[in-house]
Amino acid sequence: MGPSFSQSGLQVAIFSSVEPEASERAPILRISHTLHNRVALWTFVSLWTFCAIMHFVGRNRPSPFEVFVNPFGTVGYPVIQSFTDSSTVGRGPFVSGDRVVRVATTDLVGAGQLRFYQVVQDAWWHADRTVTFDIERDGARMTVTAQRPDRHPVRYLPTILGSIGFGAAAILILTRAKSSRSVVALFYATAIWSLLFMAKFSAPGWLIPVSLTLSAIVAIVAPVAWLLAHLGFPDEAGTLRGWNRVWPWAFVVMGVLFFGDVYGFPLDAALSVRWSVRVEIVWTVLTIGIYALNFRRSSPVGRRRTKWVMFSAYLSILIFWGVLAVAGSDAFTNAGPRWVAYTVTAAGLAFPLGLLIAMLRFDLFDIDRLLGATMSYNVLGVVVVGGGFALVPGLTASMAAHMDVNPSISRSGITLILAAVVIVTERRLRPLVDRMFFKERFALEQVMRELPERFAAVRRADELWTLIGDALTTNLKPTSCVIFLSAGESFVPVYSHGDVLPAAMPAHTLLGEWIAARKAATKVDPTRSVGPDRALLESLGARVIIPIHRGAQLEAFVCLGEKRSGDIYTPTDLTLLTTLGKTASSHMLRFDEAELLERAQVIQDKMRRYVPGALAELIALGTELETGEREVSVLFVDIRGYTAFADGRGATDIFSTVNRYTETVSTIVTRCGGVVVEFNGDGMMAVFGAPRPLPEKEASAVRAARQLVEAVPKLGDATAEAPSLNVGVGIATGIAFVGNIEAADRTIWSAIGSTTNLAARLQTLTRELGAGVLIDATTHDRAGADAADFVRHADVAIRGRERAETLYGLPLTPVTVTARG
């Protein structure tokens, strides 16, 4: 039975199977705080509700015939020019060229298309099942009776359900997605498209102009709204600004043509159809071009969102044209088969569903696998269908002539054979498609297939950890990869890669028990954790945890940071990582338990020797070290150009210089009120503001940094061949978990969390920004005069953080440094 987590919020709040961005989504139906969005949302809901009510009230009173006459008024009576539905059922008792004199009791002299439409709609609204028309045909006047046929699903089902789908998508996008310019633009586009489906409804009298006006507005604005939405999607690559907010309005002409296609006004319906096709081609090409350009500029996450939108649009179009190819030109008429309505409805709902996935749950499925399967099946489909058209008729005729086989039976048999060929061939074509378009995933799959054989050749457990760690870091390229091995009462790191400082962790914690209960690779979200578990996960940058068992016991686990590419861990990745964990688990049984425990204890001994006890003096005084979250300033310093400095120098000289470096750094930090927590090679971490409170901790940290930048270059004698030492310093201020990290037989005091990670990354960024010291905005604002001469760097992207930060740097160029401490 799995462990119970009822004593903590860990079981619900800490761990999540979604990316960090998803954990920040708004709760359902939370409306943006802006008045503009609230007004837009409720305006849409009100209009849609009104249209839905009219559709419901008029469900038994629809006009069965959509007839087009001359658009504008005439001297005589209007003449029928064309029909929306040219089938026998759609034309009713009319033919092109009929002159309509009267509808029921209303004379139509001088009527144009709008007047004609209004009179006919009103007549059908007040009629039961029939309406009489007085017409002139071939010079003879006659009275014909039009009877309302039974409602056909193709005439209402795609419209109603399509409107509901786009409407729901509009509401959820605005209320659930993180507010941005592209989200608002996409809401308008989907909302307008939803109204476009619903605006045309049956109505009597004065409500008919209301329907026409609403239809005209949404038809004219719809193509413009979609272009604006395309330009703004995704956020990081969107170009919805400047001239790009103006030129899409040229496509109001597309809306006018669409309105004319449906209502026959202000342009003739036939003319509207001809020109709308051409304009739609231009509009579609522009849309594809916009998405292609934005795709190239997007982050990996933005690309996944774009793929979802394009895939859903392609799927809708593919189904639509497939239906048209199978059912023929009568597919969308009253004479068409009923299955067409259901298929077209499914196609119409695919696009809003794709939009929702793109905006809210882009990591729900592996879109790359869907695209790979779609491409391979499409290629085979084209080949097989083309071959079928060329071969099937001839083969069918030949079999009927020579083998006396019924043509329908032979045709069905050949079709089944072709379908089998598609299925079998797709398995061979699919890897080629993946290798060409999805190289990273294909390489990962190949490596995961090869690892079991490489595992079999491993003879020592430590070789297994190295093999796993190297395979993951080489192929997934995570920012960090740490493998922890059980040492009885704790887990100790046996493999570490990336910008992390792993420490041993107790086995009997909620986090340890939770990992032990996992059977598969699982995404985690450190931002939803609390206490030391959150701090540990944040310090490791953990995004995925892979458990490795030895029998029923958790023997080891792997913590993977986010991908350096910024891409997400897909369901395919998790499946492959789960397979890796289970394969490693099965191989663990080959190793003796005593060997594994001995290996872990050796690692602990090494940690005991080389990890410094940063607060030994405080412990000796009997000071109680409080554990918990508090605000501190964290400082990271690292020697810049250490390799060039060491090149050509003797080992004794280097050792002596490094000793002076550590002594100098410790002295300066201690003098300024900080505590050295960790020396890591030529780098060092210090904390200001803990374990004892430190007034003006930010200013103290900045003073220490300035003194370090000035003092370290004086430690060695520079030569032309070996330049002097220089350091880069990063400082961040914020909340960190400060306290004890328990190992098997010792306690390590440290400060871990996002603030520590930020300070470390600022130190790394000093090289890119040409700064000796780099601090965050909080430190700069509070340091006062000690940071007055720092240079501002706005909107700096920092790996691992969603938003760009404003940073402040002390330039590398010579400055006057005043010792203030």
C-alpha positions in Angstrom: 0.0 0.0 0.0 1.4 3.4 -1.0 2.3 6.0 1.7 -0.3 8.4 3.0 0.3 12.1 2.6 -2.6 13.4 4.5 -0.4 15.3 6.9 0.9 17.7 4.2 -0.3 19.6 1.2 2.5 17.7 -0.7 0.2 15.1 -2.2 -2.0 17.6 -4.1 -0.2 20.9 -4.3 3.5 19.9 -4.8 3.5 17.6 -7.7 1.9 18.2 -11.0 2.0 16.4 -14.3 2.0 19.7 -16.2 4.7 22.3 -17.1 5.3 25.2 -14.7 3.5 27.5 -17.0 0.4 25.4 -16.7 0.4 25.6 -13.0 -0.1 29.3 -13.2 -3.2 29.0 -15.3 -6.2 30.9 -14.0 -9.1 29.0 -12.2 -12.0 28.2 -14.5 -14.0 31.3 -15.5 -11.7 33.8 -13.9 -12.2 36.9 -16.1 -9.3 39.2 -16.8 -9.3 42.2 -14.5 -9.4 44.7 -17.4 -12.8 46.3 -18.0 -12.2 46.0 -21.7 -12.1 42.2 -21.5 -15.1 42.0 -19.3 -17.2 44.1 -21.6 -16.1 42.1 -24.6 -16.9 38.8 -22.9 -20.4 39.7 -21.7 -21.2 41.4 -25.0 -20.4 38.2 -26.8 -22.3 36.1 -24.4 -25.4 38.3 -24.7 -25.3 38.4 -28.5 -24.7 34.6 -28.7 -27.5 33.9 -26.2 -29.9 36.1 -28.2 -29.1 34.3 -31.5 -29.4 30.9 -29.8 -32.8 31.8 -28.5 -33.9 32.9 -31.9 -32.6 29.6 -33.4 -34.6 27.7 -30.8 -37.8 29.7 -31.2 -37.6 29.5 -35.0 -36.4 25.8 -35.2 -39.7 24.8 -36.8 -40.0 27.8 -39.0 -36.9 27.9 -41.2 -37.0 29.0 -44.7 -36.3 25.9 -46.8 -35.4 27.8 -50.0 -32.6 30.2 -50.4 -33.3 32.0 -53.6 -31.3 34.9 -55.1 -32.9 37.6 -57.3 -31.3 40.7 -58.7 -29.5 42.5 -55.9 -31.2 45.9 -56.3 -34.7 47.0 -57.0 -36.2 46.9 -60.6 -39.0 48.6 -62.4 -40.9 45.4 -62.5 -40.8 42.2 -60.5 -37.6 40.4 -59.2 -36.3 37.6 -61.3 -34.8 34.4 -59.8 -31.1 34.1 -60.7 -29.7 31.3 -58.7 -30.1 29.1 -55.6 -27.9 28.3 -52.6 -29.0 24.7 -52.9 -29.4 23.8 -56.6 -30.7 20.3 -55.9 -34.3 19.3 -56.7 -35.2 19.6 -53.0 -33.3 22.9 -52.6 -35.0 24.6 -55.6 -38.5 23.7 -54.6 -41.1 24.6 -57.3 -38.8 27.3 -58.8 -36.4 27.5 -61.7 -34.0 30.2 -62.7 -35.7 32.9 -64.7 -39.0 32.8 -62.8 -40.4 36.3 -62.1 -41.8 36.4 -58.5 -44.9 38.6 -58.4 -46.4 37.9 -55.0 -45.5 36.0 -51.8 -48.6 35.1 -49.9 -50.4 38.4 -49.9 -47.4 40.7 -50.4 -46.8 42.2 -53.9 -43.1 42.4 -54.8 -43.0 45.0 -57.5 -39.7 46.9 -57.5 -38.2 44.6 -54.8 -34.5 43.8 -54.7 -32.7 41.0 -52.9 -33.0 42.4 -49.4 -36.7 43.2 -49.7 -37.3 39.8 -51.3 -35.5 38.0 -48.5 -37.4 39.9 -45.8 -40.8 39.2 -47.3 -40.1 35.5 -47.9 -38.7 35.0 -44.4 -41.7 36.7 -42.8 -44.1 34.6 -44.9 -42.4 31.3 -43.9 -42.4 32.4 -40.2 -46.2 32.9 -40.2 -46.9 29.8 -42.3 -47.6 26.3 -41.2 -46.2 24.0 -43.8 -46.8 25.8 -47.1 -46.5 29.2 -48.7 -48.0 30.3 -52.0 -46.1 32.2 -54.7 -47.4 33.9 -57.7 -44.8 33.7 -60.5 -44.4 34.4 -64.2 -42.7 31.6 -66.2 -42.4 31.8 -70.0 -44.9 34.6 -70.2 -47.5 32.8 -68.2 -48.6 33.7 -64.7 -49.2 30.8 -62.2 -49.5 30.1 -58.6 -47.2 27.5 -57.0 -47.2 26.1 -53.5 -43.9 25.6 -51.7 -43.9 23.0 -49.0 -41.4 23.1 -46.1 -39.5 19.8 -46.2 -38.2 18.0 -43.1 -35.2 19.6 -41.6 -32.0 18.0 -42.9 -29.1 17.7 -40.4 -26.7 19.2 -43.0 -28.6 22.4 -42.8 -28.4 23.0 -39.1 -26.1 20.5 -37.2 -22.7 21.9 -38.4 -24.0 25.5 -37.8 -25.2 25.0 -34.3 -22.5 22.7 -33.0 -19.8 24.7 -34.8 -21.0 27.9 -33.1 -21.1 26.2 -29.7 -17.5 24.9 -30.3 -16.1 28.2 -31.3 -18.0 30.0 -28.6 -16.8 27.7 -25.8 -13.3 28.1 -27.1 -13.6 31.9 -27.1 -14.8 31.9 -23.5 -12.2 29.4 -22.2 -9.3 31.1 -24.0 -10.1 34.5 -22.5 -10.8 33.2 -19.0 -8.3 30.4 -18.6 -5.2 31.4 -20.6 -2.7 33.8 -19.3 -3.7 37.3 -20.3 -1.8 38.7 -23.3 -2.3 40.6 -26.5 -2.5 37.3 -28.6 -5.1 35.9 -26.2 -7.4 38.9 -26.6 -7.0 38.8 -30.4 -7.7 35.1 -30.5 -10.8 35.6 -28.3 -12.2 38.2 -30.7 -11.5 35.9 -33.7 -13.2 32.9 -32.2 -16.1 34.8 -30.7 -16.8 36.6 -34.1 -16.6 33.2 -35.9 -19.0 31.7 -33.4 -21.5 34.6 -34.0 -21.0 34.1 -37.8 -22.5 30.7 -37.5 -25.5 31.9 -35.4 -26.3 35.3 -36.8 -28.4 34.0 -39.6 -31.7 32.9 -38.0 -35.4 32.8 -39.0 -37.3 35.7 -37.6 -40.5 37.7 -38.3 -40.9 41.4 -39.2 -38.4 43.8 -37.6 -36.1 41.1 -36.3 -35.1 40.3 -39.9 -33.0 43.5 -40.3 -31.5 42.8 -36.9 -30.3 39.4 -38.2 -29.0 40.9 -41.4 -27.1 43.7 -39.7 -25.5 41.3 -37.2 -24.6 39.0 -40.0 -23.1 41.8 -42.1 -20.9 43.1 -39.2 -19.5 39.7 -38.2 -19.0 38.6 -41.8 -17.0 41.8 -42.7 -14.9 41.7 -39.5 -14.3 37.9 -39.3 -11.4 37.6 -41.8 -9.7 40.7 -40.4 -10.0 39.4 -36.8 -8.5 36.1 -37.8 -5.5 37.8 -39.6 -4.9 39.9 -36.5 -5.1 36.8 -34.3 -2.6 35.0 -36.6 -0.2 38.0 -36.4 -0.2 38.0 -32.6 0.3 34.2 -32.2 2.3 33.0 -30.3 3.1 35.7 -27.8 6.9 35.7 -28.0 6.9 35.8 -31.8 3.8 37.9 -32.5 4.0 41.0 -34.6 0.6 42.6 -33.7 1.9 46.1 -33.7 2.4 49.1 -35.9 1.5 48.6 -39.6 0.5 45.0 -38.9 -2.5 46.3 -37.1 -3.7 48.2 -40.1 -3.2 46.3 -43.4 -5.4 43.3 -42.4 -8.4 45.6 -42.7 -8.0 45.5 -46.4 -9.7 42.1 -46.2 -13.0 43.5 -45.3 -13.7 42.9 -49.0 -13.5 39.2 -48.2 -16.3 39.7 -45.6 -18.4 41.6 -48.2 -18.0 38.8 -50.7 -18.9 36.2 -48.0 -22.0 38.2 -47.2 -22.9 38.3 -50.8 -22.4 34.6 -51.2 -24.9 33.9 -48.4 -27.4 36.7 -48.9 -26.9 37.7 -52.6 -26.3 41.4 -51.5 -24.7 43.8 -52.2 -23.0 41.8 -54.9 -24.6 39.1 -57.0 -24.2 35.7 -55.4 -22.5 34.1 -58.4 -20.1 37.0 -58.7 -19.4 36.8 -55.0 -18.6 33.1 -55.2 -16.2 33.6 -58.1 -14.2 36.4 -56.4 -14.4 35.1 -52.9 -12.5 32.0 -53.9 -9.6 34.1 -55.3 -9.5 36.4 -52.2 -9.7 33.4 -49.9 -6.6 31.9 -51.6 -4.7 35.1 -51.0 -5.9 35.2 -47.4 -4.9 31.5 -46.9 -1.4 32.0 -48.4 -0.9 35.1 -46.1 -2.1 33.1 -43.1 0.3 30.2 -43.8 3.2 32.7 -44.4 2.4 34.5 -41.1 2.5 31.2 -39.2 5.7 30.1 -41.0 7.5 33.4 -40.0 6.2 33.3 -36.4 7.1 29.6 -36.1 10.7 30.4 -37.0 10.8 33.2 -34.3 9.0 31.2 -31.6 10.4 29.4 -28.6 10.0 25.6 -28.5 6.8 26.0 -26.5 5.4 28.5 -29.0 6.3 26.2 -31.8 4.3 23.4 -30.2 1.3 25.8 -29.9 1.7 26.7 -33.5 1.8 23.1 -34.6 -1.4 22.4 -32.7 -3.2 25.2 -34.5 -1.9 24.2 -37.9 -2.6 20.5 -37.3 -6.2 21.1 -36.3 -6.8 23.5 -39.3 -5.3 20.9 -41.6 -7.4 18.1 -40.1 -10.6 20.1 -40.5 -9.8 20.9 -44.2 -8.7 17.3 -44.9 -12.0 15.9 -43.5 -14.0 18.6 -45.4 -12.5 17.8 -48.8 -12.5 14.1 -48.1 -16.3 14.3 -47.6 -16.7 16.4 -50.7 -14.6 13.9 -52.7 -16.7 10.9 -51.5 -20.2 12.4 -51.4 -19.9 14.6 -54.5 -21.3 18.0 -55.3 -24.6 17.3 -53.5 -22.8 16.6 -50.2 -23.9 19.8 -48.6 -27.4 20.1 -49.9 -30.8 18.8 -48.6 -30.3 15.8 -51.0 -27.0 14.8 -49.5 -26.5 11.8 -47.2 -27.0 12.4 -43.5 -23.5 11.1 -42.5 -22.1 14.2 -44.2 -23.6 16.4 -41.5 -22.0 14.4 -38.7 -18.6 14.2 -40.4 -18.6 17.9 -41.3 -19.6 18.8 -37.7 -16.6 16.7 -36.4 -14.3 18.5 -38.8 -15.6 21.9 -37.7 -15.1 21.1 -34.0 -11.5 19.9 -34.6 -10.3 23.4 -35.1 -11.6 25.1 -31.9 -10.5 22.0 -30.0 -7.0 22.4 -31.4 -7.0 26.1 -30.4 -8.0 25.2 -26.8 -5.2 22.6 -26.6 -2.7 25.0 -28.0 -3.6 27.8 -25.6 -4.3 25.7 -22.4 -2.8 22.3 -22.6 -0.2 22.2 -25.4 1.5 19.3 -23.6 -1.6 17.1 -23.4 -0.4 14.9 -26.3 2.8 14.6 -28.3 2.0 16.8 -31.3 5.1 15.7 -33.1 4.0 12.1 -33.1 0.6 13.1 -34.4 2.2 15.1 -37.1 4.6 12.3 -38.0 1.7 9.8 -38.3 -0.4 12.2 -40.3 2.4 12.9 -42.7 3.3 9.3 -43.3 -0.4 8.2 -43.8 -1.0 11.2 -46.0 1.9 10.4 -48.3 0.8 6.8 -48.5 -2.8 7.8 -49.0 -1.9 10.0 -52.0 0.1 7.2 -53.5 -2.4 4.5 -52.8 -5.4 6.5 -53.9 -3.7 7.6 -57.1 -2.7 4.0 -57.7 -6.2 2.9 -56.9 -7.7 5.2 -59.5 -5.2 3.9 -62.1 -5.3 0.2 -61.3 -8.6 -0.7 -59.6 -10.9 -0.2 -62.6 -8.6 -2.2 -64.9 -8.1 -5.0 -62.4 -11.8 -5.2 -61.6 -12.7 -5.4 -65.3 -9.9 -8.0 -65.9 -11.1 -10.2 -63.0 -14.7 -10.0 -64.1 -13.7 -11.0 -67.7 -11.3 -13.8 -67.0 -12.3 -15.1 -63.5 -16.0 -14.4 -63.6 -15.8 -12.5 -60.3 -18.5 -10.0 -59.4 -17.0 -6.5 -60.0 -18.2 -5.2 -56.6 -16.6 -8.1 -54.8 -13.3 -7.7 -56.6 -13.4 -3.9 -56.1 -13.9 -4.4 -52.3 -11.1 -7.0 -52.2 -8.6 -4.8 -54.0 -9.5 -1.9 -51.7 -8.8 -4.0 -48.6 -5.5 -5.1 -50.0 -4.5 -1.5 -50.7 -5.5 -0.6 -47.1 -3.4 -3.4 -45.8 -0.5 -2.1 -47.9 -0.9 1.3 -46.4 -0.8 0.0 -42.8 2.2 -2.2 -43.4 4.2 0.3 -45.4 3.5 3.1 -42.8 5.6 1.3 -40.3 8.6 1.5 -42.6 7.9 5.1 -43.8 7.3 6.5 -40.3 10.9 6.3 -39.1 12.0 8.1 -42.3 9.6 10.9 -41.6 10.7 11.2 -38.0 14.4 11.2 -39.0 13.7 14.0 -41.5 11.4 16.3 -39.5 11.8 15.3 -35.8 15.5 14.6 -35.4 15.8 15.1 -31.7 13.0 12.7 -30.8 14.2 10.1 -33.4 17.7 10.2 -31.9 16.3 9.8 -28.4 14.2 6.8 -29.4 17.2 5.2 -31.1 19.4 5.7 -28.0 16.7 4.3 -25.7 16.5 1.2 -27.9 20.3 0.7 -27.7 20.6 1.2 -23.9 19.3 -2.2 -22.8 22.2 -3.9 -24.8 24.7 -1.4 -23.3 23.3 -2.1 -19.8 24.0 -5.8 -20.2 27.7 -5.1 -20.7 27.9 -3.1 -17.4 29.7 -4.9 -14.6 29.7 -2.3 -11.8 26.8 -0.2 -10.5 28.8 3.1 -10.7 29.3 2.4 -14.5 25.5 2.1 -14.8 24.9 5.5 -13.3 27.5 7.1 -15.6 26.0 5.4 -18.6 22.5 6.6 -17.7 23.6 10.1 -16.9 25.7 10.5 -20.0 22.9 9.2 -22.2 20.4 11.6 -20.8 22.6 14.7 -20.8 23.8 14.0 -24.4 20.4 13.4 -25.9 17.9 15.3 -23.9 20.3 18.1 -23.0 18.8 19.1 -19.7 20.0 22.0 -17.7 20.8 19.6 -14.9 20.9 15.9 -14.3 21.4 14.4 -10.9 21.2 10.7 -9.9 20.7 9.9 -6.2 21.6 6.5 -4.8 20.1 5.0 -1.6 22.6 4.8 1.3 20.2 3.4 3.8 18.8 6.4 5.7 19.5 8.9 3.0 20.0 9.3 -0.7 23.4 10.6 -1.9 24.2 12.1 -5.4 26.4 9.7 -7.5 26.1 11.6 -10.8 25.7 15.3 -11.3 25.7 17.5 -14.4 24.7 21.1 -14.9 24.5 24.2 -12.7 23.4 22.5 -9.5 25.0 21.8 -6.1 23.4 18.5 -5.0 23.5 17.4 -1.4 22.3 14.3 0.3 18.7 14.1 1.3 16.9 12.0 4.0 15.1 8.9 2.7 12.2 9.1 5.2 10.6 12.4 4.1 7.4 13.0 2.2 9.4 13.7 -0.9 11.3 10.5 -0.6 8.2 8.4 0.1 6.4 10.0 -2.8 9.3 9.2 -5.2 9.4 5.6 -3.8 5.7 5.2 -4.7 6.2 6.3 -8.3 6.3 3.6 -11.0 7.0 5.8 -14.0 8.8 8.9 -14.9 6.8 11.9 -13.6 6.8 15.6 -14.2 7.1 17.8 -11.1 6.4 21.4 -10.4 8.7 22.8 -7.7 6.8 26.0 -7.5 3.8 24.2 -6.0 5.7 22.6 -3.2 6.3 23.9 0.3 9.2 23.9 2.8 12.4 22.0 2.3 10.9 19.8 -0.5 10.3 22.8 -2.6 13.7 24.2 -1.9 15.4 20.9 -2.7 13.5 20.6 -6.0 14.2 24.2 -6.9 17.9 23.9 -6.1 18.1 20.8 -8.5 16.0 22.6 -11.1 13.9 19.3 -11.1 11.3 19.0 -13.8 11.1 15.2 -14.2 11.9 12.4 -11.7 12.7 8.9 -12.8 12.5 6.2 -10.0 14.8 3.2 -10.2 13.8 0.2 -8.0 15.6 -2.9 -6.9 12.7 -5.2 -6.4 10.1 -3.3 -4.3 12.7 -0.9 -2.8 13.6 2.4 -4.3 17.3 2.1 -5.0 17.9 5.3 -6.9 16.2 8.2 -8.8 17.1 10.6 -11.5 16.2 14.3 -11.3 16.2 16.0 -14.7 16.1 19.8 -15.1 14.3 21.6 -17.9 15.6 21.2 -21.4 18.2 23.7 -22.5 16.2 24.2 -25.7 13.3 25.4 -23.6 11.1 22.6 -25.0 8.8 20.6 -22.8 9.0 16.9 -21.8 6.4 15.3 -24.0 4.4 12.2 -23.3 6.7 10.4 -25.7 9.7 11.5 -23.6 8.1 10.4 -20.4 7.3 7.0 -21.9 10.9 6.6 -23.1 12.2 7.7 -19.7 9.8 5.3 -17.9 11.2 2.5 -20.1 14.7 3.6 -19.2 13.9 3.5 -15.5 12.3 0.1 -15.6 15.2 -1.3 -17.7 17.7 0.0 -15.1 15.5 -1.4 -12.3 15.7 -4.9 -13.9 19.5 -4.6 -14.1 19.8 -3.5 -10.5 19.0 -7.1 -9.4 22.3 -8.1 -10.9 24.3 -6.1 -8.4 24.9 -7.2 -4.8 23.1 -5.0 -2.3 26.3 -4.8 -0.2 28.2 -3.4 -3.1 25.6 -0.7 -3.7 25.6 0.3 0.0 29.4 0.3 0.1 29.5 2.5 -3.0 27.0 5.0 -1.4 29.0 5.1 1.8 32.2 5.8 0.0 30.5 8.7 -1.6 29.4 9.9 1.8 32.9 9.7 3.1 34.1 11.9 0.2 31.4 14.4 0.9 32.4 14.5 4.6 36.0 15.3 3.6 35.4 17.9 1.0 32.1 19.7 1.8 33.0 22.5 4.3 31.2 23.1 7.5 30.3 26.7 6.8 28.9 27.5 10.3 31.2 25.5 12.5 32.1 28.6 14.6 28.4 29.3 15.3 27.7 25.7 16.3 30.7 25.7 18.6 29.2 28.7 20.4 26.0 26.8 20.9 24.0 29.0 18.6 20.6 27.5 17.6 20.3 27.6 13.8 16.8 28.3 12.8 15.4 26.6 9.7 12.8 28.0 7.4 12.1 30.5 4.6 13.6 34.0 5.0 14.8 36.8 2.8 18.5 36.8 2.2 21.0 38.2 -0.3 23.0 35.3 -2.0 26.4 36.0 -3.6 28.2 33.8 -6.1 31.7 34.5 -7.1 33.8 32.6 -9.7 37.3 33.0 -11.1 37.2 34.3 -14.7 40.0 33.1 -17.0 41.2 30.5 -14.5 42.4 28.2 -17.3 44.5 30.9 -18.9 46.0 31.8 -15.6 47.0 28.3 -14.7 48.4 27.5 -18.1 52.2 27.4 -17.9 52.4 27.7 -14.0 53.6 25.1 -11.7 51.2 23.1 -9.5 52.7 24.6 -6.3 52.2 28.1 -7.6 48.6 27.4 -8.6 47.8 25.7 -5.3 49.3 28.7 -3.4 47.3 31.2 -5.4 44.1 29.3 -4.9 44.7 29.1 -1.2 45.2 32.9 -1.1 42.1 33.3 -3.2 39.9 31.3 -0.8 41.4 33.1 2.2 40.9 36.5 0.7 37.3 35.7 -0.3 36.4 34.4 3.1 38.0 37.4 4.8 36.1 39.9 2.7 32.8 38.1 3.0 33.1 37.7 6.8 34.2 41.3 7.2 31.1 42.5 5.3 28.8 40.4 7.5 28.2 37.5 5.2 28.7 33.7 5.7 30.6 31.5 3.3 28.4 28.5 2.7 30.3 26.6 0.0 33.6 26.6 -2.0 33.2 24.7 -5.2 36.5 24.6 -7.1 37.2 28.1 -8.1 33.7 29.3 -7.2 32.2 30.3 -3.9 28.7 30.9 -2.5 27.9 33.2 0.4 24.8 34.3 2.2 24.0 37.7 3.8 21.1 38.0 6.3 21.3 34.5 7.7 21.6 32.7 10.1 21.6 36.0 11.9 19.6 39.0 10.6 21.8 41.6 8.9 20.6 45.2 8.5 21.3 46.4 5.0 22.2 43.0 3.8 21.9 44.1 0.1 24.4 46.9 0.6 26.8 44.6 2.5 26.7 42.1 -0.3 27.4 44.7 -2.9 30.3 46.1 -0.8 31.8 42.6 -0.6 31.4 42.1 -4.3 33.2 45.4 -5.1 36.0 44.5 -2.8 36.3 41.0 -4.3 36.5 42.5 -7.8 39.3 44.8 -6.6 41.3 42.4 -4.4 41.4 39.1 -6.4 43.4 40.5 -9.4 46.2 41.4 -6.9 46.7 37.8 -5.7 49.0 36.7 -8.5 51.7 38.3 -10.6 50.4 38.7 -14.1 52.5 38.1 -17.1 51.9 38.5 -20.8 51.6 34.7 -21.1 49.4 34.2 -18.0 47.0 37.1 -17.3 45.9 38.0 -13.8 43.0 36.6 -12.0 39.6 38.2 -12.4 36.2 37.3 -10.9 32.6 37.6 -11.8 30.1 38.1 -9.0 26.3 37.6 -9.1 24.0 38.8 -6.3 20.2 38.2 -5.9 17.9 39.0 -3.0 14.7 37.2 -2.2 13.1 34.4 -0.3 15.2 31.2 0.2 14.9 28.1 2.4 17.7 28.6 4.9 18.6 25.8 7.2 19.8 22.3 7.6 20.0 19.7 4.8 20.3 16.3 6.5 22.8 13.7 5.2 23.2 10.2 6.7 25.5 11.3 9.5 25.9 15.1 9.2 24.0 18.3 8.8 24.8 20.8 6.0 23.6 24.3 6.4 22.8 26.1 3.2 20.3 28.4 1.5 18.5 26.9 -1.5 15.7 27.8 -3.8 15.0 30.1 -6.7 17.0 33.1 -5.2 20.1 30.9 -5.0 19.6 29.7 -8.6 19.2 33.3 -9.8 22.4 34.5 -8.1 24.3 31.6 -9.7 22.9 32.5 -13.1 23.7 36.2 -12.7 27.3 35.3 -12.0 27.3 33.3 -15.3 25.8 36.3 -17.1 28.6 38.6 -16.1 30.6 37.4 -19.0 27.9 38.1 -21.5 27.0 41.5 -20.2 30.6 42.6 -19.7 30.2 43.2 -15.9 32.4 42.4 -13.0 29.3 42.4 -10.7 25.8 41.7 -11.7 22.8 42.2 -9.3 19.1 42.0 -9.6 16.7 45.0 -9.3 15.7 44.3 -5.7 19.4 44.3 -4.6 20.0 47.5 -6.6 17.1 49.4 -5.2 18.0 48.6 -1.6 21.8 48.9 -1.9 21.5 52.6 -2.4 24.8 54.5 -2.9 26.8 51.3 -3.0 25.2 50.4 -6.3 24.7 54.0 -7.7 27.2 53.6 -10.5 25.9 50.3 -11.7 24.7 50.2 -15.3 21.1 49.2 -16.1 20.4 46.2 -18.4 16.7 46.0 -19.2 14.8 42.9 -20.3 17.5 40.3 -19.9 16.4 36.8 -20.6 17.5 34.4 -17.8 17.4 30.7 -18.4 14.9 29.0 -16.3 12.8 32.1 -15.7 9.7 32.9 -17.7 10.0 36.7 -17.6 12.9 38.9 -18.6 14.6 40.7 -15.7 16.0 44.1 -15.3 19.6 43.8 -14.0 22.4 46.2 -12.9 26.1 45.6 -13.6 29.4 47.0 -12.5 31.3 47.3 -15.8 34.6 45.5 -16.4 36.2 48.8 -17.4 38.3 50.4 -14.7 36.3 52.2 -12.0 37.1 53.9 -8.8 36.3 51.4 -6.1 35.8 52.8 -2.6 36.1 50.3 0.3 32.9 51.1 2.3 33.1 48.1 4.6 
